Amino acid sequence: MKLRTVVLGAGFGGLELSTILSEALGDHLDLTLIDRNDSFVFGFSKLDVMFGRTTPDAVRLAYSNIVKPGVVFRQETITAIDPEARRVTTDHGAYEADVLVIALGADYDLAATPGLIEGGNEFYSFAGAQRLREVLPTFSSGQAIVGVTSAPFKCPPAPSEAALLLHDHLTTRGVREACEISIVMPFGAPIPPSPAASKALIAAFAERGITFVPNRRVRALDPARRVAILDDASEMPYDLFLGIPKHRVPDVVAASGLTENGWIPVNPENLKTRFPGVYAVGDVTSVGTAKAGTFSEGAARVVAASLLAEMRGGEPPSAYAGAGTCYVEFGGGRVGRVDVDFLSGPTPTGSFIEPSVALVGEKQHFGSGRRARWFGL
């Protein structure tokens, strides 16, 4: 008997799950991996593209490179999900599974923030990062705002990273003194689970003359007056707005009957949904971790271990701990590291390793190791 599995989404979660099951089962696996895109991009690569540190083509990892026993990749658009029947319909056909795993991540709702489309920019999508690659060299004076419009959002350190790297970019061009940078976040600290990391980031902001506006989000932009309107009705003028748009589940997930309060609820120990044989991992869930690839990857490992235990009659794995590692760009050629555990204890905890050049290499190894493991490159 083959394990007939359909995995929706080829991000961190889908790629890790497919790899583990292929390594364990080989030709005894019948896994279809579906994604609408033709390639994968690490989230941190968007900042590299945005600031001109690399090219868009250099960071794309083509799904056509996936050659694993028992795994078939399909570039298709999912049009319907029936969790009761474990049936998925795409623009090319339909698939039925014994095990269905939803790993479709979060989409961006730019229209949810009035004025963002007309008067701002976003850097969370790959297309948005590419556009800013052309926009940033034209900004030489005035007010720049890195603004969060809603929570939760992917990669909580990313707004801080964008502000610090923008400082470096403007400094290199010799125009930093003519520019002001502010960062608006809906939290009291940049990385709430890690006080040490937050303290280091706030110190880095102060050192570079970056204004940190905590406990606020950007409610709207007024492109005509060039002001950002915050949730307390206060206003901030801007000449360049780099926004983090509202996140939501993909439309096909919202229509599936899987969601509650906007996200897919799962058993936090094993990532099972309320539908038998249906799991969900990563940003599409409300499991209680930050929305970042490292946590989706960890969840996928638990799902894989659970499936293998059921097939082989073994003990189920330990409960998902919601643990992961995030690398944080501090600018100046240095990277810090935050290790966070969201679910093992009564409250999330996070440790911090100070930024260094050595961690730049560790971050590169984080990416290259996964590239080799998932794509054989």
C-alpha positions as CSV (number, residue, x, y, z in Angstrom):
1,M,0.0,0.0,0.0
2,K,1.2,3.5,-0.9
3,L,0.6,6.5,1.3
4,R,-1.6,8.6,-1.1
5,T,-1.0,12.2,0.0
6,V,-1.8,15.6,-1.5
7,V,0.1,18.6,-0.2
8,L,-1.2,22.0,-1.1
9,G,1.6,24.6,-1.1
10,A,5.3,24.2,-1.8
11,G,6.7,26.5,0.9
12,F,8.7,25.6,3.9
13,G,6.0,23.2,5.2
14,G,5.2,21.5,2.0
15,L,8.8,21.1,0.9
16,E,9.9,19.7,4.3
17,L,7.0,17.3,4.5
18,S,7.5,16.0,1.0
19,T,11.2,15.5,1.6
20,I,10.8,13.6,4.8
21,L,8.1,11.3,3.5
22,S,10.1,10.6,0.3
23,E,13.3,9.8,2.3
24,A,11.3,7.4,4.6
25,L,9.0,5.7,2.1
26,G,10.6,6.1,-1.4
27,D,8.4,4.4,-4.0
28,H,5.9,3.4,-1.3
29,L,4.8,7.0,-1.4
30,D,2.3,8.6,-3.8
31,L,2.5,12.3,-3.0
32,T,1.3,15.1,-5.2
33,L,2.7,18.6,-4.3
34,I,0.7,21.4,-5.8
35,D,1.6,25.1,-6.0
36,R,0.5,27.9,-8.4
37,N,4.1,29.2,-8.7
38,D,6.9,27.7,-10.7
39,S,9.6,28.5,-8.1
40,F,10.3,29.0,-4.4
41,V,12.0,32.0,-2.8
42,F,13.2,32.2,0.7
43,G,11.5,35.1,2.5
44,F,14.8,36.8,3.5
45,S,15.8,36.9,-0.2
46,K,13.1,39.5,-0.8
47,L,15.1,42.0,1.2
48,D,18.2,41.1,-0.8
49,V,16.3,41.7,-4.1
50,M,14.7,44.9,-2.8
51,F,18.0,46.5,-1.8
52,G,19.8,45.4,-4.9
53,R,22.1,42.9,-3.1
54,T,21.2,40.2,-5.6
55,T,19.0,39.7,-8.7
56,P,15.5,38.2,-8.8
57,D,16.7,35.3,-11.0
58,A,19.5,34.4,-8.6
59,V,17.1,33.7,-5.7
60,R,14.4,31.7,-7.5
61,L,14.6,27.9,-7.0
62,A,12.6,26.2,-9.7
63,Y,10.2,23.4,-8.6
64,S,11.2,21.5,-11.7
65,N,14.4,20.6,-9.8
66,I,12.4,18.5,-7.4
67,V,13.3,14.9,-8.2
68,K,12.3,12.7,-5.3
69,P,11.0,9.1,-5.2
70,G,7.2,9.1,-4.7
71,V,6.8,12.9,-5.2
72,V,5.3,14.6,-8.2
73,F,5.1,18.4,-8.4
74,R,2.2,20.1,-10.2
75,Q,2.1,23.8,-11.0
76,E,-1.6,24.3,-10.9
77,T,-4.1,26.8,-9.3
78,I,-6.3,25.3,-6.7
79,T,-9.9,26.2,-7.3
80,A,-11.7,24.1,-4.6
81,I,-10.9,22.1,-1.4
82,D,-13.4,19.6,0.0
83,P,-12.0,18.6,3.4
84,E,-14.7,16.0,4.1
85,A,-13.9,14.1,0.9
86,R,-10.2,15.0,0.9
87,R,-10.7,16.1,-2.7
88,V,-8.9,19.0,-4.3
89,T,-9.9,20.6,-7.6
90,T,-7.5,22.7,-9.7
91,D,-7.5,24.4,-13.1
92,H,-6.1,21.2,-14.5
93,G,-8.1,18.5,-12.8
94,A,-9.0,16.9,-9.5
95,Y,-7.1,14.9,-6.8
96,E,-8.3,12.6,-4.0
97,A,-6.1,11.7,-1.1
98,D,-6.0,9.5,2.0
99,V,-4.0,12.4,3.6
100,L,-4.5,16.0,2.7
101,V,-2.1,18.7,4.0
102,I,-2.9,22.4,3.7
103,A,0.3,24.4,3.6
104,L,-0.9,27.4,1.4
105,G,0.5,30.1,3.7
106,A,-1.1,33.6,3.9
107,D,-2.1,35.9,1.1
108,Y,-1.9,39.7,1.2
109,D,-4.9,42.0,1.2
110,L,-3.6,45.3,0.0
111,A,-7.1,46.7,-0.5
112,A,-7.9,46.3,3.2
113,T,-5.7,49.4,3.9
114,P,-7.2,52.4,2.1
115,G,-4.6,54.3,0.0
116,L,-1.9,51.6,0.2
117,I,-2.2,50.5,-3.4
118,E,-2.4,54.1,-4.7
119,G,0.1,55.8,-2.4
120,G,2.4,53.2,-0.9
121,N,4.6,50.1,-1.5
122,E,4.8,46.7,0.0
123,F,7.8,44.4,0.2
124,Y,6.3,41.2,1.5
125,S,5.5,39.8,-1.9
126,F,8.3,38.9,-4.4
127,A,6.7,41.3,-7.0
128,G,6.6,44.1,-4.4
129,A,10.3,43.6,-3.6
130,Q,11.1,43.7,-7.3
131,R,9.2,46.9,-7.7
132,L,11.0,48.5,-4.8
133,R,14.3,47.6,-6.3
134,E,13.6,50.3,-8.9
135,V,11.9,52.7,-6.5
136,L,14.5,52.9,-3.7
137,P,17.3,54.5,-5.8
138,T,14.9,57.4,-6.6
139,F,14.3,58.2,-2.9
140,S,16.9,60.8,-1.9
141,S,15.2,63.0,0.7
142,G,12.2,63.2,2.9
143,Q,10.3,61.0,5.3
144,A,10.4,57.2,4.9
145,I,8.0,55.0,7.0
146,V,8.1,51.3,7.4
147,G,4.5,50.6,8.5
148,V,2.6,47.5,9.7
149,T,-1.1,47.7,8.8
150,S,-2.4,44.6,10.6
151,A,-1.4,41.7,12.8
152,P,-0.6,38.8,12.6
153,F,2.0,39.2,9.9
154,K,4.8,37.0,8.5
155,C,8.3,37.2,9.9
156,P,8.0,39.7,12.8
157,P,11.6,40.8,12.5
158,A,11.2,41.9,8.8
159,P,9.9,45.4,9.4
160,S,12.9,46.1,11.7
161,E,15.3,44.6,9.1
162,A,13.8,46.8,6.4
163,A,14.3,49.9,8.4
164,L,17.9,49.1,9.3
165,L,18.8,48.0,5.7
166,L,17.2,51.2,4.4
167,H,19.5,53.2,6.7
168,D,22.5,51.3,5.1
169,H,21.2,51.9,1.6
170,L,20.7,55.6,2.1
171,T,24.1,55.9,3.9
172,T,25.9,54.2,1.0
173,R,24.3,56.6,-1.4
174,G,25.3,59.6,0.7
175,V,21.8,60.8,1.2
176,R,21.0,59.5,4.7
177,E,21.2,63.0,6.4
178,A,18.5,64.3,4.0
179,C,16.1,61.4,5.0
180,E,14.2,60.4,8.1
181,I,13.2,56.8,8.8
182,S,10.3,55.7,11.1
183,I,9.0,52.3,11.9
184,V,5.4,51.8,13.1
185,M,4.5,48.5,14.7
186,P,1.4,47.2,16.6
187,F,3.6,45.8,19.4
188,G,5.3,47.4,22.4
189,A,8.6,45.7,21.3
190,P,10.0,44.7,17.9
191,I,10.1,41.0,18.8
192,P,7.8,40.4,21.8
193,P,8.9,36.9,22.8
194,S,12.5,37.9,23.0
195,P,13.2,41.0,25.2
196,A,16.9,40.8,24.6
197,A,16.4,40.9,20.8
198,S,13.9,43.7,21.1
199,K,16.3,45.7,23.3
200,A,19.1,45.2,20.8
201,L,16.9,46.4,17.9
202,I,15.7,49.4,19.8
203,A,19.3,50.3,20.5
204,A,20.2,49.9,16.8
205,F,17.3,52.2,15.9
206,A,18.5,54.8,18.3
207,E,22.1,54.5,17.1
208,R,21.0,55.1,13.5
209,G,18.4,57.8,14.2
210,I,15.4,55.7,13.3
211,T,12.2,56.6,15.1
212,F,10.4,53.6,16.6
213,V,6.6,54.1,17.0
214,P,5.3,51.2,19.1
215,N,1.7,50.0,19.8
216,R,0.4,51.6,16.6
217,R,-0.6,50.3,13.2
218,V,-1.1,52.2,10.0
219,R,-4.9,52.3,9.3
220,A,-4.8,54.1,6.0
221,L,-2.8,56.3,3.6
222,D,-3.9,59.6,2.2
223,P,-1.9,59.7,-1.1
224,A,-3.1,63.3,-1.9
225,R,-1.8,64.7,1.3
226,R,1.1,62.2,1.6
227,V,0.2,61.2,5.2
228,A,-0.1,57.9,7.0
229,I,-3.1,57.7,9.3
230,L,-2.5,55.6,12.4
231,D,-5.1,53.6,14.4
232,D,-5.3,56.4,17.0
233,A,-6.2,58.9,14.2
234,S,-2.8,60.6,14.4
235,E,-0.9,61.3,11.2
236,M,2.6,61.0,10.0
237,P,3.9,62.6,6.7
238,Y,5.7,60.4,4.3
239,D,7.6,60.6,1.0
240,L,8.3,56.8,0.9
241,F,6.0,54.2,2.5
242,L,7.1,50.6,2.8
243,G,4.1,48.7,4.1
244,I,3.4,45.3,5.6
245,P,-0.1,44.6,4.2
246,K,-2.9,42.8,6.0
247,H,-2.6,39.0,5.9
248,R,-5.4,36.6,5.3
249,V,-5.9,33.0,4.2
250,P,-6.1,32.4,0.4
251,D,-9.7,32.7,-1.0
252,V,-9.9,29.0,-1.8
253,V,-9.2,28.2,1.9
254,A,-11.8,30.7,3.1
255,A,-14.4,29.0,0.9
256,S,-13.5,25.5,2.0
257,G,-15.2,25.4,5.4
258,L,-11.8,24.8,7.1
259,T,-11.5,28.2,8.8
260,E,-12.7,29.8,12.0
261,N,-12.0,33.5,12.9
262,G,-10.1,33.8,9.6
263,W,-7.6,31.0,10.0
264,I,-7.5,27.2,10.1
265,P,-7.7,25.9,13.7
266,V,-5.6,22.8,14.4
267,N,-4.8,20.6,17.3
268,P,-1.6,22.3,18.5
269,E,0.1,19.0,19.4
270,N,-0.3,17.3,16.0
271,L,-1.6,19.8,13.5
272,K,-4.8,17.9,12.8
273,T,-7.9,19.8,11.7
274,R,-11.4,18.7,12.7
275,F,-11.6,16.7,9.4
276,P,-10.2,13.2,9.6
277,G,-7.0,12.8,7.5
278,V,-6.7,16.5,7.0
279,Y,-3.7,18.5,8.5
280,A,-2.7,22.1,8.2
281,V,0.7,23.6,8.8
282,G,2.3,27.1,8.7
283,D,0.9,30.5,8.2
284,V,-2.6,29.4,7.1
285,T,-3.3,28.1,10.7
286,S,-4.0,29.7,14.1
287,V,-1.7,27.3,15.9
288,G,-0.2,30.0,18.1
289,T,3.3,30.5,16.7
290,A,4.7,33.4,14.7
291,K,4.0,33.2,10.9
292,A,7.4,32.3,9.6
293,G,8.8,29.5,7.5
294,T,10.9,27.9,10.3
295,F,7.7,27.2,12.3
296,S,5.9,25.8,9.3
297,E,8.9,23.5,8.7
298,G,8.8,22.3,12.4
299,A,5.1,21.6,12.1
300,A,5.7,19.6,8.9
301,R,8.2,17.4,10.7
302,V,5.5,16.6,13.3
303,V,3.0,15.7,10.7
304,A,5.5,13.5,8.8
305,A,6.4,11.7,12.0
306,S,2.7,11.2,12.9
307,L,2.0,9.7,9.4
308,L,5.0,7.4,9.6
309,A,4.0,6.2,13.1
310,E,0.5,5.4,12.0
311,M,1.8,3.5,8.9
312,R,4.3,1.5,10.9
313,G,2.4,1.1,14.1
314,G,4.9,3.1,16.2
315,E,4.4,5.6,19.0
316,P,3.2,9.1,18.0
317,P,5.8,11.8,18.1
318,S,6.2,14.4,20.8
319,A,3.8,17.3,20.7
320,Y,4.7,20.2,18.4
321,A,6.7,22.7,20.4
322,G,6.3,25.7,18.1
323,A,10.1,26.2,18.2
324,G,12.1,27.9,15.5
325,T,15.1,30.1,14.7
326,C,15.0,33.5,13.0
327,Y,18.0,35.4,11.7
328,V,17.7,39.1,12.0
329,E,19.6,41.5,9.7
330,F,21.0,44.4,11.8
331,G,22.8,46.1,8.8
332,G,26.4,46.9,8.7
333,G,27.1,43.3,7.5
334,R,26.0,41.7,10.8
335,V,23.2,39.3,11.6
336,G,21.6,38.3,14.9
337,R,19.7,35.2,15.8
338,V,16.5,34.6,17.8
339,D,15.5,31.2,19.0
340,V,11.8,31.1,20.0
341,D,9.7,28.5,21.7
342,F,6.0,29.3,21.5
343,L,4.2,26.2,22.8
344,S,6.3,24.2,25.2
345,G,5.8,26.4,28.3
346,P,3.0,28.6,29.7
347,T,4.2,31.6,27.7
348,P,6.5,32.0,24.6
349,T,10.2,32.4,25.3
350,G,13.0,33.6,23.1
351,S,16.8,33.7,23.4
352,F,19.0,36.0,21.5
353,I,22.5,35.8,20.0
354,E,24.1,39.2,19.4
355,P,24.6,40.2,15.8
356,S,28.0,39.2,14.2
357,V,29.7,38.5,11.0
358,A,29.8,34.8,11.9
359,L,26.0,34.6,12.0
360,V,26.0,35.9,8.4
361,G,27.6,32.7,7.4
362,E,25.3,30.7,9.6
363,K,22.3,32.3,7.9
364,Q,23.7,31.5,4.5
365,H,24.2,27.9,5.6
366,F,20.5,27.8,6.7
367,G,19.5,28.6,3.2
368,S,22.0,26.5,1.3
369,G,21.3,23.5,3.4
370,R,17.6,23.6,2.6
371,R,18.3,24.3,-1.0
372,A,20.3,21.2,-1.2
373,R,17.8,19.1,0.8
374,W,14.7,20.2,-1.0
375,F,16.0,20.8,-4.5
376,G,19.2,18.9,-4.8
377,L,21.1,22.1,-5.7
